[in-house]
Amino acid sequence: MAVLAVLAKKVWCSRRLLVLLLAPLLLLPVVFALPPKEGRCLFVILLMAVYWCTEALPLAVTALLPIILFPFLGILKSKDVCPQYFVDTNFLFLSGLIMASAIEEWNLHRRIALKILTFVGVRPIWLIFGMMVSTAFLSMWLSNTASTAMMLPIASAILKNLFGEEEESTVAVGTKGMNPVPMEMQFLARREDKDFPEEAEDPTALPDGNKKAEEYRKNIWKGLLISIPYAASIGGTATLTGTAPNLILLGGIKSTFPQSDVVNFGSWFIFALPLMVLFLLIAWLWISFLYGGMFTRGWKKDTEANATGEDRARAMIQAEYENLGHMVFAERAVFILFCMFAILLFFRDPKFIPGWSNLFKPGFTSDAVTGVSIVIILFFFPSKRPSLKWWCDFKASNTETKPLLTWKRAEETIPWSIILLLGGGFSMAKACEQSGLSLWISDQLHPLESVSPTLAVFTITCVVIFFTEFASNTATIIIFLPVMAELAIRLQVHPLYLMIPATVGCSYAFMLPVSTPPNSIAFASGHLLVKDMVRTGLLMNLMGILILNMAINTWAQPIFQLGSFPDWAQDHLANVTGQPPSLVANDTLLAL
């Protein structure tokens, strides 16, 4: 038994290498089961899916495999693969990341979060609400991981003050220039001192031994900490640049349906913002009911002590906000550029009114052009107010004024691996189209033509939401999106009717610590158990399925014209079936 235990440990330690070597051998029959080119393409896609799900290789490294395998296997030429890694969708994402770097550089995100908390108050129920609103808003523009890593130490410090435990509270939130990676590492490092819980001091323990009050305070800790990663995942869905799956959807549509122009920053925002607000409200009510006492229970039992704790927490939030000082010139400049960034993206082509892109030739401007145009200003606009006196004062210091954002800082904070992930997904979509694998998948989906589109959407959201609990949301959408596009063509429904629920569903991973980086960071605090996340996240997943199905069947219909089978989808169907577009259109009308 001892030998088997040691052997099992050695196998576990070598699991990544074993998957790396065995997966190609186990998937080799796929090459011979399909026509040659389609089989080789499916082999590469399945291999990348296995590597992504098991993380045998880093996600970004796996995304580079198409550059090697597609040319070697005769699927795509190198000149066709490499450009997929820097299409205009990637530049839209890059512009969002650069803007986020500038916001973090001047602590604008911290000021916004603390300001929201000063408005909502420090009663537990409203504190959870304020944390969720702050995190969701930040994750619309910053990465979900960065938003979570910034908000969790603030939440921890507020709770320590609220419950009369002030040690480390100012240390946790007193740093400036929040960098998502160091903040995450700092937060996880504090967990290392708690590897032995039987020896660690319980921060929620009460000196008077009041078990009910102690249990209530533990629940408040859990509720507040679990609400932050959930809000980050929900908030990231509201904008195209908020999370990677949204951009993969945009790139996949442009690759599979080049004539489609339905999805852009404005149209997505109109659809996703109400969805985000509704789901955030339901999540707040559920977490408050589960952990926050739902307004009254538990908190009013010790009014005097609670009032003292509230005063301390309120004073701490106010002190931290005042420590930021008045908005400096650079902070105001970044805020103005950020507003311009959002407004110009929204009104480029909002669909419900003519956008400013109508001033230019059709097809010449895109969201990428808009985003890059604004963020370039960050690299030359001065961080200090220009002054004519400086030119006239020959004794003044002749030092160069730094811009709002330096390229060195951008290099350090931008997660370049996500851009490679997007490129890998776009390469896979291109290969599916060029190799004929899309046609083969379409043929296999022929028996599903009789399935109700509503039932198909419900099934897709269920499968995707629970699948993404165990796999990266980026990897999940890369795997599922081509299948959704071909299934929609077979069902002869608007492709976005299936693709949008699959995309948004990839962000609804709430049950496990490993589901998303925000979940992992919250779990590392030491106050959450796996059963806490499963109990809370299961209903969150189910509510996500219901709300997403409601959204796609109600207000999404007029926004994306989902009630009809568009011409650009008919052109794709004609290419797949080999029939003329006019005949395809007649068949579609007969089917309807």
C-alpha positions as CSV (number, residue, x, y, z in Angstrom):
1,M,0.0,0.0,0.0
2,A,2.8,2.4,0.8
3,V,4.4,1.7,-2.6
4,L,1.1,2.4,-4.3
5,A,0.7,5.6,-2.4
6,V,4.2,6.8,-3.3
7,L,3.6,5.8,-7.0
8,A,0.2,7.6,-7.0
9,K,2.0,10.8,-5.7
10,K,4.6,10.5,-8.4
11,V,2.0,10.1,-11.1
12,W,0.1,13.1,-9.7
13,C,3.3,15.2,-9.7
14,S,3.9,14.2,-13.4
15,R,0.2,14.5,-14.5
16,R,0.8,17.5,-16.8
17,L,3.7,15.8,-18.6
18,L,1.6,12.6,-18.9
19,V,-1.3,14.5,-20.4
20,L,1.0,16.3,-22.7
21,L,2.4,13.1,-24.1
22,L,-0.6,10.8,-23.9
23,A,-3.3,13.1,-25.3
24,P,-2.0,13.2,-28.9
25,L,-1.8,9.4,-28.9
26,L,-5.3,8.9,-27.6
27,L,-6.7,11.4,-30.0
28,L,-4.9,10.0,-33.0
29,P,-7.9,7.8,-34.2
30,V,-9.8,11.0,-34.9
31,V,-7.4,11.7,-37.8
32,F,-8.5,8.5,-39.6
33,A,-12.2,8.6,-38.6
34,L,-12.9,11.7,-40.7
35,P,-11.9,12.9,-44.1
36,P,-8.2,13.8,-44.1
37,K,-8.3,17.6,-43.8
38,E,-11.3,17.7,-41.5
39,G,-9.8,15.0,-39.3
40,R,-6.5,16.7,-38.9
41,C,-8.3,20.0,-38.0
42,L,-10.5,18.3,-35.4
43,F,-7.4,16.5,-34.0
44,V,-5.8,19.9,-33.3
45,I,-8.9,21.4,-31.8
46,L,-9.5,18.5,-29.5
47,L,-5.9,18.4,-28.5
48,M,-6.0,22.1,-27.6
49,A,-9.3,21.6,-25.7
50,V,-7.6,18.9,-23.6
51,Y,-4.6,21.0,-22.9
52,W,-6.8,24.0,-22.0
53,C,-9.0,22.0,-19.7
54,T,-6.1,20.2,-17.9
55,E,-3.7,23.1,-18.2
56,A,-1.0,20.6,-19.3
57,L,0.6,23.7,-20.9
58,P,0.0,27.3,-19.9
59,L,-3.2,28.6,-21.6
60,A,-1.3,31.1,-23.7
61,V,1.2,28.5,-24.8
62,T,-1.5,26.2,-25.9
63,A,-3.0,29.1,-27.9
64,L,0.2,29.2,-29.9
65,L,-0.1,25.6,-31.1
66,P,-2.1,26.6,-34.3
67,I,1.0,28.5,-35.5
68,I,2.9,25.2,-35.5
69,L,0.3,22.5,-36.2
70,F,-1.9,24.0,-38.8
71,P,0.9,24.6,-41.3
72,F,2.6,21.3,-40.6
73,L,-0.6,19.3,-41.0
74,G,-1.6,21.2,-44.2
75,I,-4.7,22.8,-42.7
76,L,-3.8,26.5,-43.1
77,K,-0.8,28.4,-44.4
78,S,1.4,30.2,-42.0
79,K,0.5,33.6,-43.6
80,D,-3.2,32.8,-42.9
81,V,-2.7,31.7,-39.3
82,C,-0.4,34.4,-37.9
83,P,-2.6,37.4,-38.8
84,Q,-5.4,35.9,-36.6
85,Y,-3.5,36.8,-33.5
86,F,-3.8,40.5,-34.2
87,V,-7.1,41.1,-35.8
88,D,-9.0,44.4,-35.0
89,T,-10.9,42.7,-32.1
90,N,-7.6,42.1,-30.4
91,F,-6.8,45.8,-30.7
92,L,-10.1,46.7,-29.1
93,F,-9.2,44.5,-26.2
94,L,-5.7,46.0,-26.0
95,S,-7.1,49.5,-25.9
96,G,-9.4,48.5,-23.0
97,L,-6.4,47.0,-21.1
98,I,-4.3,50.2,-21.7
99,M,-7.2,52.4,-20.4
100,A,-7.5,50.1,-17.3
101,S,-3.7,50.5,-16.7
102,A,-4.1,54.3,-16.7
103,I,-7.0,54.1,-14.3
104,E,-5.1,51.9,-11.9
105,E,-1.9,54.0,-12.2
106,W,-3.7,57.1,-10.8
107,N,-5.9,55.2,-8.3
108,L,-9.1,56.3,-10.0
109,H,-10.6,52.9,-9.5
110,R,-9.9,53.1,-5.7
111,R,-11.5,56.5,-5.5
112,I,-14.7,55.3,-7.3
113,A,-15.0,52.2,-5.0
114,L,-14.5,54.1,-1.8
115,K,-17.0,56.8,-2.9
116,I,-19.7,54.3,-3.6
117,L,-19.1,52.7,-0.1
118,T,-19.5,56.1,1.6
119,F,-22.9,56.4,0.0
120,V,-24.3,53.0,0.8
121,G,-23.3,52.9,4.5
122,V,-21.8,50.1,6.6
123,R,-24.8,48.1,7.7
124,P,-23.9,44.5,6.5
125,I,-26.8,44.2,4.1
126,W,-25.9,47.5,2.4
127,L,-22.2,46.9,2.7
128,I,-22.6,43.8,0.6
129,F,-24.6,45.9,-1.9
130,G,-21.9,48.6,-2.0
131,M,-19.1,46.1,-2.5
132,M,-21.0,44.3,-5.3
133,V,-21.9,47.5,-7.1
134,S,-18.3,48.8,-6.8
135,T,-16.8,45.5,-8.0
136,A,-19.2,45.1,-10.9
137,F,-18.6,48.6,-12.2
138,L,-14.9,48.2,-12.0
139,S,-14.9,44.9,-13.7
140,M,-16.8,46.4,-16.6
141,W,-13.5,48.2,-17.5
142,L,-10.8,46.4,-15.5
143,S,-10.1,42.7,-15.5
144,N,-12.2,40.6,-13.2
145,T,-9.1,39.4,-11.3
146,A,-7.8,43.0,-10.8
147,S,-11.2,44.2,-9.5
148,T,-11.4,41.3,-7.1
149,A,-7.8,41.6,-5.9
150,M,-8.4,45.3,-5.1
151,M,-11.7,45.0,-3.4
152,L,-11.1,42.0,-1.1
153,P,-8.5,43.8,1.1
154,I,-10.8,46.8,1.4
155,A,-13.6,44.5,2.5
156,S,-11.4,42.7,4.9
157,A,-10.3,46.0,6.5
158,I,-13.9,47.2,6.8
159,L,-15.0,44.0,8.5
160,K,-12.1,44.1,11.0
161,N,-13.2,47.7,12.0
162,L,-16.8,46.7,12.0
163,F,-16.2,43.9,14.4
164,G,-13.6,45.7,16.5
165,E,-10.5,44.1,15.2
166,E,-8.3,46.8,13.8
167,E,-5.0,45.1,13.3
168,E,-3.7,45.1,9.8
169,S,-6.7,47.0,8.6
170,T,-4.8,50.1,7.5
171,V,-2.0,47.9,6.1
172,A,-4.5,46.0,3.9
173,V,-5.8,49.1,2.1
174,G,-3.1,51.7,2.6
175,T,-1.0,50.9,-0.5
176,K,-1.1,53.1,-3.5
177,G,-0.9,52.3,-7.1
178,M,-2.8,49.1,-7.0
179,N,-1.2,46.6,-9.4
180,P,-3.4,43.5,-9.9
181,V,-0.6,41.0,-9.8
182,P,1.2,42.3,-6.7
183,M,-2.1,42.8,-4.9
184,E,-3.2,39.3,-5.6
185,M,0.2,37.9,-4.5
186,Q,0.1,40.1,-1.3
187,F,-3.4,38.8,-0.5
188,L,-2.5,35.2,-1.1
189,A,0.7,35.6,0.9
190,R,-1.3,36.6,4.0
191,R,-3.0,33.2,3.6
192,E,0.3,31.4,4.0
193,D,0.4,32.3,7.7
194,K,-2.9,30.4,8.2
195,D,-1.9,27.0,6.9
196,F,-2.6,25.5,10.4
197,P,-6.1,26.7,11.3
198,E,-6.0,25.0,14.7
199,E,-3.2,27.3,15.7
200,A,-4.4,30.5,14.0
201,E,-6.4,33.1,15.8
202,D,-10.0,33.2,14.5
203,P,-10.6,36.8,13.4
204,T,-14.3,36.4,13.9
205,A,-14.2,34.9,17.4
206,L,-16.1,36.8,20.2
207,P,-14.6,37.2,23.7
208,D,-18.0,36.7,25.4
209,G,-18.5,33.3,23.7
210,N,-21.9,34.3,22.3
211,K,-22.2,31.5,19.7
212,K,-25.1,32.9,17.8
213,A,-23.5,36.3,17.4
214,E,-20.3,34.7,16.5
215,E,-22.0,32.6,13.8
216,Y,-23.7,35.7,12.5
217,R,-20.4,37.6,12.2
218,K,-18.8,34.6,10.4
219,N,-21.7,34.7,8.0
220,I,-21.1,38.4,7.3
221,W,-17.5,37.7,6.6
222,K,-18.5,34.9,4.2
223,G,-21.2,36.9,2.5
224,L,-19.0,39.9,1.9
225,L,-16.1,38.0,0.6
226,I,-18.1,35.7,-1.6
227,S,-20.1,38.6,-3.1
228,I,-17.0,40.3,-4.6
229,P,-15.9,37.6,-7.0
230,Y,-19.5,36.9,-8.0
231,A,-20.0,40.6,-8.7
232,A,-16.8,40.7,-10.8
233,S,-17.9,37.8,-13.0
234,I,-21.3,39.4,-13.5
235,G,-20.0,42.9,-14.1
236,G,-17.5,41.7,-16.7
237,T,-20.3,40.7,-19.0
238,A,-21.7,44.2,-19.4
239,T,-19.1,45.5,-21.9
240,L,-17.4,43.9,-24.9
241,T,-14.0,44.6,-23.3
242,G,-15.0,43.5,-19.8
243,T,-14.0,39.8,-20.3
244,A,-12.3,37.7,-23.0
245,P,-15.3,35.6,-24.1
246,N,-17.2,38.7,-25.2
247,L,-14.4,39.6,-27.6
248,I,-14.1,36.0,-28.8
249,L,-17.7,36.2,-29.7
250,L,-17.1,39.4,-31.7
251,G,-14.1,37.9,-33.5
252,G,-15.9,34.6,-34.1
253,I,-18.8,36.4,-35.8
254,K,-16.5,38.5,-38.0
255,S,-14.6,35.3,-39.0
256,T,-17.6,33.1,-39.6
257,F,-20.0,35.7,-40.9
258,P,-17.9,38.5,-42.4
259,Q,-21.0,40.5,-43.5
260,S,-22.4,40.7,-40.0
261,D,-22.3,44.1,-38.3
262,V,-24.9,43.6,-35.6
263,V,-22.6,43.3,-32.6
264,N,-20.5,46.2,-31.5
265,F,-19.7,48.0,-28.2
266,G,-23.0,50.0,-28.2
267,S,-25.4,47.2,-29.1
268,W,-23.8,44.8,-26.7
269,F,-23.9,47.4,-23.9
270,I,-27.6,48.0,-24.5
271,F,-28.3,44.3,-24.2
272,A,-25.9,43.3,-21.4
273,L,-26.2,46.2,-19.0
274,P,-29.9,45.4,-18.0
275,L,-28.9,41.8,-17.7
276,M,-26.0,42.6,-15.4
277,V,-28.1,44.9,-13.2
278,L,-30.9,42.3,-12.9
279,F,-28.6,39.5,-12.1
280,L,-26.5,41.6,-9.7
281,L,-29.7,42.6,-7.8
282,I,-30.8,38.9,-7.5
283,A,-27.3,37.9,-6.4
284,W,-27.4,40.6,-3.7
285,L,-30.7,39.4,-2.4
286,W,-29.6,35.8,-2.4
287,I,-26.3,36.4,-0.7
288,S,-28.0,38.8,1.8
289,F,-30.6,36.2,2.6
290,L,-28.0,33.4,3.0
291,Y,-25.3,35.4,4.9
292,G,-26.5,38.9,5.7
293,G,-29.6,38.2,7.9
294,M,-31.8,39.9,5.3
295,F,-31.9,43.4,6.8
296,T,-32.7,42.7,10.5
297,R,-31.8,39.2,11.7
298,G,-28.8,39.1,14.1
299,W,-27.5,42.6,13.6
300,K,-29.9,44.4,16.0
301,K,-29.3,42.1,19.0
302,D,-26.4,44.2,20.3
303,T,-27.3,47.7,19.2
304,E,-24.7,49.6,21.2
305,A,-21.7,47.4,20.1
306,N,-23.0,47.3,16.5
307,A,-23.3,51.1,16.4
308,T,-19.7,51.4,17.7
309,G,-18.5,49.0,15.0
310,E,-20.4,50.9,12.3
311,D,-18.9,54.1,13.4
312,R,-15.4,52.6,13.2
313,A,-16.0,51.2,9.8
314,R,-17.5,54.4,8.5
315,A,-14.6,56.4,9.9
316,M,-12.2,54.0,8.3
317,I,-13.8,54.3,4.8
318,Q,-13.9,58.1,5.1
319,A,-10.3,58.2,6.3
320,E,-9.1,56.1,3.4
321,Y,-11.1,58.3,0.9
322,E,-9.6,61.4,2.4
323,N,-6.1,59.9,2.3
324,L,-6.5,59.9,-1.5
325,G,-6.6,63.7,-1.3
326,H,-8.2,66.0,-3.9
327,M,-8.2,64.8,-7.5
328,V,-5.0,65.8,-9.1
329,F,-4.7,67.0,-12.7
330,A,-3.6,63.5,-14.0
331,E,-6.6,61.8,-12.3
332,R,-9.0,64.2,-13.8
333,A,-7.5,63.9,-17.2
334,V,-7.7,60.1,-17.0
335,F,-11.3,60.3,-15.9
336,I,-12.2,62.6,-18.9
337,L,-10.4,60.3,-21.3
338,F,-12.1,57.3,-19.8
339,C,-15.5,59.0,-20.3
340,M,-14.6,59.8,-23.9
341,F,-13.5,56.2,-24.4
342,A,-16.8,54.8,-23.2
343,I,-19.0,57.5,-25.0
344,L,-17.3,57.3,-28.3
345,L,-17.4,53.5,-28.3
346,F,-21.1,53.5,-27.4
347,F,-22.2,56.1,-30.0
348,R,-20.0,54.8,-32.9
349,D,-22.9,52.8,-34.2
350,P,-25.6,52.3,-31.5
351,K,-28.1,51.0,-34.0
352,F,-31.1,52.8,-32.5
353,I,-29.8,56.2,-33.7
354,P,-27.2,57.1,-36.4
355,G,-23.7,56.9,-34.9
356,W,-20.7,59.2,-35.6
357,S,-19.2,56.5,-37.8
358,N,-21.7,57.6,-40.5
359,L,-19.5,60.6,-41.0
360,F,-16.9,58.3,-42.6
361,K,-17.0,55.8,-45.4
362,P,-18.8,52.6,-44.5
363,G,-16.6,49.9,-43.1
364,F,-13.6,52.2,-42.5
365,T,-14.1,52.7,-38.8
366,S,-14.5,50.1,-36.1
367,D,-14.5,49.8,-32.3
368,A,-10.8,49.1,-32.5
369,V,-10.1,52.4,-34.3
370,T,-12.1,54.3,-31.6
371,G,-10.4,52.6,-28.6
372,V,-6.8,53.0,-29.9
373,S,-7.5,56.6,-30.9
374,I,-8.2,57.5,-27.3
375,V,-5.6,55.4,-25.4
376,I,-2.8,56.8,-27.6
377,I,-3.4,60.2,-26.0
378,L,-2.5,58.6,-22.6
379,F,1.1,58.2,-23.8
380,F,1.8,61.9,-24.5
381,F,-0.7,63.9,-22.5
382,P,1.2,65.4,-19.5
383,S,0.4,64.2,-16.0
384,K,0.9,67.8,-14.7
385,R,-1.0,70.9,-15.7
386,P,0.9,72.8,-18.4
387,S,1.9,76.3,-17.3
388,L,3.1,79.3,-19.3
389,K,5.0,80.5,-16.2
390,W,7.4,77.6,-16.6
391,W,8.5,78.9,-20.0
392,C,9.2,82.3,-18.6
393,D,10.9,81.2,-15.4
394,F,14.5,80.4,-16.3
395,K,15.2,79.2,-12.7
396,A,12.4,76.6,-12.8
397,S,13.3,72.9,-12.8
398,N,13.9,71.7,-16.4
399,T,12.7,68.1,-15.9
400,E,10.6,66.4,-18.4
401,T,6.9,65.9,-17.4
402,K,5.8,62.3,-17.4
403,P,2.8,61.4,-19.5
404,L,-0.4,59.9,-18.0
405,L,0.9,56.4,-18.8
406,T,4.3,55.2,-19.7
407,W,4.8,52.3,-22.0
408,K,6.9,50.5,-19.4
409,R,4.0,50.7,-17.0
410,A,1.6,49.4,-19.7
411,E,4.0,46.5,-20.4
412,E,4.0,45.5,-16.7
413,T,0.2,45.6,-16.2
414,I,-1.3,44.3,-19.5
415,P,-2.0,40.6,-19.4
416,W,-0.6,39.8,-22.8
417,S,-1.4,36.1,-22.5
418,I,-5.1,36.9,-23.0
419,I,-4.4,38.4,-26.4
420,L,-2.6,35.2,-27.4
421,L,-5.7,33.3,-26.2
422,L,-7.9,35.4,-28.4
423,G,-5.6,34.8,-31.3
424,G,-5.7,31.0,-30.7
425,G,-9.5,31.0,-30.7
426,F,-9.7,33.1,-34.0
427,S,-7.1,30.7,-35.6
428,M,-9.3,27.7,-34.7
429,A,-12.4,29.4,-36.2
430,K,-10.5,30.1,-39.4
431,A,-9.2,26.6,-39.6
432,C,-12.7,25.1,-39.1
433,E,-13.9,27.2,-42.1
434,Q,-11.0,26.6,-44.4
435,S,-10.7,22.8,-43.7
436,G,-14.3,22.0,-44.2
437,L,-14.7,21.0,-40.6
438,S,-17.6,23.4,-40.3
439,L,-19.4,21.5,-43.0
440,W,-18.8,18.2,-41.3
441,I,-20.1,19.5,-38.0
442,S,-23.1,20.9,-39.8
443,D,-23.8,17.4,-41.3
444,Q,-23.6,15.8,-37.9
445,L,-26.1,18.3,-36.4
446,H,-28.6,17.4,-39.1
447,P,-30.8,15.3,-36.7
448,L,-31.2,18.4,-34.5
449,E,-33.1,20.4,-37.1
450,S,-36.4,19.5,-35.4
451,V,-35.4,20.7,-32.0
452,S,-37.2,23.8,-30.7
453,P,-34.8,26.8,-30.7
454,T,-36.0,27.8,-27.2
455,L,-35.2,24.3,-25.9
456,A,-31.8,24.5,-27.7
457,V,-30.9,27.8,-26.0
458,F,-31.9,26.4,-22.6
459,T,-29.8,23.3,-23.1
460,I,-26.8,25.2,-24.3
461,T,-26.8,27.6,-21.3
462,C,-27.1,24.6,-18.9
463,V,-24.2,22.8,-20.5
464,V,-21.9,25.8,-20.9
465,I,-22.5,27.2,-17.4
466,F,-21.7,23.9,-15.7
467,F,-18.9,23.0,-18.1
468,T,-17.1,26.3,-17.3
469,E,-17.0,25.4,-13.6
470,F,-14.2,23.0,-14.5
471,A,-12.5,24.9,-17.4
472,S,-11.4,28.4,-18.2
473,N,-14.2,30.6,-19.5
474,T,-12.0,31.6,-22.5
475,A,-11.2,28.0,-23.4
476,T,-14.9,27.1,-23.0
477,I,-16.2,29.6,-25.4
478,I,-13.4,28.9,-27.9
479,I,-14.5,25.2,-27.9
480,F,-18.3,25.8,-28.0
481,L,-18.7,28.9,-30.3
482,P,-18.1,27.2,-33.7
483,V,-20.5,24.4,-32.7
484,M,-23.1,27.0,-31.7
485,A,-22.7,28.8,-35.1
486,E,-23.3,25.6,-37.1
487,L,-26.1,24.5,-34.9
488,A,-27.9,27.8,-35.5
489,I,-27.4,27.4,-39.2
490,R,-29.0,23.9,-39.0
491,L,-31.9,25.2,-36.9
492,Q,-32.2,28.1,-39.3
493,V,-32.3,30.6,-36.5
494,H,-30.3,33.8,-36.0
495,P,-26.8,32.6,-35.1
496,L,-26.6,35.1,-32.2
497,Y,-29.6,33.5,-30.7
498,L,-27.4,30.6,-29.7
499,M,-24.0,32.2,-29.6
500,I,-24.8,35.0,-27.1
501,P,-26.2,32.8,-24.4
502,A,-23.1,30.5,-24.7
503,T,-20.8,33.5,-24.5
504,V,-22.4,35.1,-21.4
505,G,-22.9,31.7,-19.8
506,C,-19.1,31.2,-19.8
507,S,-18.8,34.0,-17.2
508,Y,-21.4,32.5,-14.8
509,A,-19.1,30.1,-12.9
510,F,-19.9,30.5,-9.2
511,M,-19.7,27.0,-7.6
512,L,-16.0,26.1,-7.2
513,P,-12.9,27.9,-6.1
514,V,-11.1,26.8,-9.3
515,S,-13.8,28.0,-11.6
516,T,-12.4,31.5,-12.0
517,P,-9.4,33.5,-10.7
518,P,-11.7,35.8,-8.7
519,N,-13.2,32.7,-6.9
520,S,-9.7,31.4,-6.2
521,I,-8.6,34.7,-4.6
522,A,-11.7,34.9,-2.4
523,F,-11.3,31.3,-1.3
524,A,-7.7,32.0,-0.4
525,S,-8.8,34.4,2.3
526,G,-9.4,31.5,4.6
527,H,-12.9,32.4,5.6
528,L,-14.7,30.4,2.9
529,L,-15.2,26.6,2.6
530,V,-15.9,24.8,-0.6
531,K,-19.3,23.9,0.6
532,D,-20.0,27.6,1.1
533,M,-19.3,28.3,-2.6
534,V,-21.2,25.2,-3.8
535,R,-24.2,26.1,-1.7
536,T,-24.2,29.7,-2.8
537,G,-23.1,29.1,-6.4
538,L,-25.5,26.4,-7.3
539,L,-28.5,28.7,-7.1
540,M,-26.5,31.4,-8.8
541,N,-25.9,29.1,-11.7
542,L,-29.6,28.1,-11.9
543,M,-30.7,31.8,-11.7
544,G,-28.1,32.6,-14.4
545,I,-29.6,30.1,-16.7
546,L,-33.2,31.4,-16.2
547,I,-32.2,35.1,-16.5
548,L,-30.1,34.5,-19.5
549,N,-32.9,32.6,-21.3
550,M,-35.4,35.4,-20.4
551,A,-33.0,38.1,-21.7
552,I,-32.3,36.4,-25.0
553,N,-36.1,35.8,-25.6
554,T,-37.2,39.3,-24.7
555,W,-35.2,42.5,-25.0
556,A,-32.3,40.9,-27.0
557,Q,-34.8,40.2,-29.9
558,P,-35.1,43.8,-31.2
559,I,-31.5,44.8,-30.3
560,F,-30.0,42.0,-32.5
561,Q,-32.9,41.4,-34.8
562,L,-33.1,37.8,-33.5
563,G,-36.6,37.1,-35.0
564,S,-35.3,36.6,-38.5
565,F,-32.7,34.5,-40.3
566,P,-30.3,37.2,-41.6
567,D,-28.9,37.4,-45.1
568,W,-25.4,36.9,-44.0
569,A,-26.4,33.7,-42.3
570,Q,-28.1,32.6,-45.5
571,D,-24.9,33.2,-47.4
572,H,-23.0,31.1,-45.0
573,L,-25.6,28.3,-45.3
574,A,-25.4,28.5,-49.0
575,N,-21.6,28.0,-48.8
576,V,-22.1,25.1,-46.5
577,T,-24.8,23.3,-48.4
578,G,-23.7,24.3,-51.9
579,Q,-27.1,25.7,-52.7
580,P,-27.7,29.2,-54.2
581,P,-28.7,31.8,-51.6
582,S,-32.1,32.3,-53.3
583,L,-32.9,28.6,-52.9
584,V,-31.7,28.7,-49.3
585,A,-34.0,31.7,-48.6
586,N,-37.0,29.9,-50.0
587,D,-36.3,26.9,-47.9
588,T,-36.0,29.1,-44.8
589,L,-39.4,30.7,-45.5
590,L,-40.9,27.3,-45.9
591,A,-39.4,26.1,-42.6
592,L,-40.8,29.2,-40.8
